[in-house]
Protein backbone atom coordinates (compact mmCIF):
# COMPACT_ATOMS: atom_id res chain seq x y z
CA UNK A 1 0.00 0.00 0.00
CA UNK A 2 1.74 3.17 -1.18
CA UNK A 3 1.66 6.36 0.84
CA UNK A 4 0.67 9.57 -0.83
CA UNK A 5 3.78 11.54 -1.69
CA UNK A 6 4.72 14.51 0.46
CA UNK A 7 6.31 17.67 -0.84
CA UNK A 8 9.35 17.10 1.35
CA UNK A 9 10.35 13.72 2.73
CA UNK A 10 11.51 14.27 6.29
CA UNK A 11 13.77 11.89 8.23
CA UNK A 12 12.40 11.50 11.74
CA UNK A 13 13.82 9.59 14.69
CA UNK A 14 11.07 8.57 17.13
CA UNK A 15 12.47 7.61 20.52
CA UNK A 16 11.47 6.39 23.99
CA UNK A 17 14.03 7.78 26.42
CA UNK A 18 14.52 6.58 29.96
CA UNK A 19 13.01 3.69 31.84
CA UNK A 20 9.42 4.06 30.69
CA UNK A 21 8.31 0.85 28.99
CA UNK A 22 5.08 2.07 27.40
CA UNK A 23 5.64 2.56 23.69
CA UNK A 24 2.23 2.08 22.11
CA UNK A 25 1.79 5.83 21.54
CA UNK A 26 5.28 6.19 20.06
CA UNK A 27 4.60 3.32 17.67
CA UNK A 28 1.27 4.86 16.61
CA UNK A 29 2.94 8.22 15.96
CA UNK A 30 5.80 6.55 14.07
CA UNK A 31 3.31 4.68 11.87
CA UNK A 32 1.26 7.84 11.21
CA UNK A 33 4.40 9.75 10.19
CA UNK A 34 5.46 6.86 7.95
CA UNK A 35 1.98 6.71 6.42
CA UNK A 36 2.25 10.46 5.75
CA UNK A 37 5.28 9.70 3.58
CA UNK A 38 8.16 10.43 5.94
CA UNK A 39 11.16 8.26 6.66
CA UNK A 40 10.87 7.12 10.28
CA UNK A 41 13.47 5.42 12.44
CA UNK A 42 12.03 4.05 15.70
CA UNK A 43 14.74 3.49 18.29
CA UNK A 44 12.83 1.18 20.61
CA UNK A 45 12.57 1.34 24.39
CA UNK A 46 14.98 2.50 27.08
CA UNK A 47 17.18 4.81 25.02
CA UNK A 48 19.53 7.31 26.63
CA UNK A 49 19.66 10.86 25.27
CA UNK A 50 23.18 10.02 24.07
CA UNK A 51 21.93 7.02 22.08
CA UNK A 52 19.08 9.05 20.59
CA UNK A 53 21.37 11.88 19.48
CA UNK A 54 23.86 9.40 18.02
CA UNK A 55 21.07 7.69 16.06
CA UNK A 56 19.75 11.02 14.78
CA UNK A 57 23.21 12.10 13.59
CA UNK A 58 24.00 8.71 12.02
CA UNK A 59 20.61 8.66 10.26
CA UNK A 60 20.95 12.29 9.10
CA UNK A 61 17.62 13.06 10.76
CA UNK A 62 15.75 16.34 10.37
CA UNK A 63 13.61 15.82 13.43
CA UNK A 64 13.56 13.88 16.71
CA UNK A 65 10.27 12.98 18.36
CA UNK A 66 10.41 11.94 22.02
CA UNK A 67 7.66 10.12 23.85
CA UNK A 68 7.95 10.68 27.60
CA UNK A 69 5.46 9.25 30.06
CA UNK A 70 7.78 8.86 33.05
CA UNK A 71 7.68 12.39 34.43
CA UNK A 72 11.36 12.94 33.56
CA UNK A 73 10.57 15.13 30.56
CA UNK A 74 12.42 18.23 31.81
CA UNK A 75 15.66 16.31 32.37
CA UNK A 76 15.41 14.22 29.20
CA UNK A 77 14.55 17.04 26.78
CA UNK A 78 17.16 19.36 28.33
CA UNK A 79 19.91 16.72 28.05
CA UNK A 80 18.94 15.83 24.47
CA UNK A 81 19.08 19.49 23.41
CA UNK A 82 22.44 19.98 25.19
CA UNK A 83 23.88 16.96 23.38
CA UNK A 84 22.63 18.18 20.01
CA UNK A 85 24.34 21.54 20.63
CA UNK A 86 27.56 19.84 21.79
CA UNK A 87 27.62 17.72 18.63
CA UNK A 88 26.93 20.78 16.43
CA UNK A 89 23.66 19.14 15.42
CA UNK A 90 21.20 21.64 16.82
CA UNK A 91 19.71 22.01 13.33
CA UNK A 92 17.89 18.75 14.16
CA UNK A 93 14.57 19.93 15.53
CA UNK A 94 12.96 18.25 18.54
CA UNK A 95 9.31 17.66 19.33
CA UNK A 96 7.65 15.43 21.84
CA UNK A 97 4.64 14.27 23.66
CA UNK A 98 3.39 12.38 26.62
CA UNK A 99 2.31 13.13 30.14
CA UNK A 100 3.64 16.68 30.33
CA UNK A 101 1.99 19.24 32.62
CA UNK A 102 0.73 22.38 30.87
CA UNK A 103 2.98 24.59 33.01
CA UNK A 104 6.09 22.76 31.75
CA UNK A 105 5.32 23.31 28.06
CA UNK A 106 6.48 26.96 27.88
CA UNK A 107 9.68 26.02 29.72
CA UNK A 108 10.37 23.21 27.25
CA UNK A 109 9.71 25.57 24.35
CA UNK A 110 12.18 28.08 25.87
CA UNK A 111 14.76 25.29 26.00
CA UNK A 112 14.26 24.75 22.27
CA UNK A 113 11.59 22.04 21.96
CA UNK A 114 9.72 22.94 18.77
CA UNK A 115 6.35 21.45 19.76
CA UNK A 116 4.83 19.49 22.64
CA UNK A 117 1.78 17.27 22.20
CA UNK A 118 -0.23 16.19 25.21
CA UNK A 119 -2.57 13.21 25.63
CA UNK A 120 -5.51 13.49 23.28
CA UNK A 121 -3.51 14.92 20.39
CA UNK A 122 -4.51 13.17 17.19
CA UNK A 123 -2.08 11.66 14.73
CA UNK A 124 -3.48 14.15 12.20
CA UNK A 125 -2.46 17.06 14.43
CA UNK A 126 1.05 15.63 14.70
CA UNK A 127 1.53 14.87 11.00
CA UNK A 128 -0.04 18.23 10.13
CA UNK A 129 2.38 20.07 12.43
CA UNK A 130 5.35 18.24 10.88
CA UNK A 131 4.20 19.17 7.37
CA UNK A 132 3.64 22.83 8.32
CA UNK A 133 6.87 23.14 10.33
CA UNK A 134 8.98 21.86 7.47
CA UNK A 135 7.06 23.65 4.72
CA UNK A 136 7.96 26.89 6.51
CA UNK A 137 11.67 25.97 6.24
CA UNK A 138 11.56 25.47 2.50
Secondary structure in CASP SS format (residue, H / E / C, confidence):
PFRMAT SS
TARGET T0000
AUTHOR 0000-0000-0000
METHOD secondary structure of the structure
MODEL  1
X C 1.00
X C 1.00
X C 1.00
X C 1.00
X C 1.00
X C 1.00
X C 1.00
X C 1.00
X C 1.00
X C 1.00
X E 1.00
X E 1.00
X E 1.00
X E 1.00
X E 1.00
X C 1.00
X E 1.00
X C 1.00
X C 1.00
X C 1.00
X C 1.00
X C 1.00
X C 1.00
X H 1.00
X H 1.00
X H 1.00
X H 1.00
X H 1.00
X H 1.00
X H 1.00
X H 1.00
X H 1.00
X H 1.00
X H 1.00
X H 1.00
X C 1.00
X C 1.00
X C 1.00
X E 1.00
X E 1.00
X E 1.00
X E 1.00
X C 1.00
X C 1.00
X C 1.00
X C 1.00
X E 1.00
X C 1.00
X H 1.00
X H 1.00
X H 1.00
X H 1.00
X H 1.00
X H 1.00
X H 1.00
X H 1.00
X H 1.00
X H 1.00
X C 1.00
X C 1.00
X C 1.00
X C 1.00
X E 1.00
X E 1.00
X E 1.00
X E 1.00
X E 1.00
X E 1.00
X C 1.00
X C 1.00
X C 1.00
X C 1.00
X H 1.00
X H 1.00
X H 1.00
X H 1.00
X H 1.00
X H 1.00
X H 1.00
X H 1.00
X H 1.00
X H 1.00
X H 1.00
X H 1.00
X H 1.00
X H 1.00
X C 1.00
X C 1.00
X C 1.00
X C 1.00
X C 1.00
X C 1.00
X E 1.00
X E 1.00
X E 1.00
X E 1.00
X E 1.00
X E 1.00
X C 1.00
X C 1.00
X C 1.00
X H 1.00
X H 1.00
X H 1.00
X H 1.00
X H 1.00
X H 1.00
X H 1.00
X H 1.00
X H 1.00
X H 1.00
X C 1.00
X C 1.00
X C 1.00
X E 1.00
X E 1.00
X E 1.00
X E 1.00
X C 1.00
X C 1.00
X C 1.00
X C 1.00
X H 1.00
X H 1.00
X H 1.00
X H 1.00
X H 1.00
X H 1.00
X H 1.00
X H 1.00
X H 1.00
X H 1.00
X H 1.00
X H 1.00
X H 1.00
X C 1.00
X C 1.00
X C 1.00
END
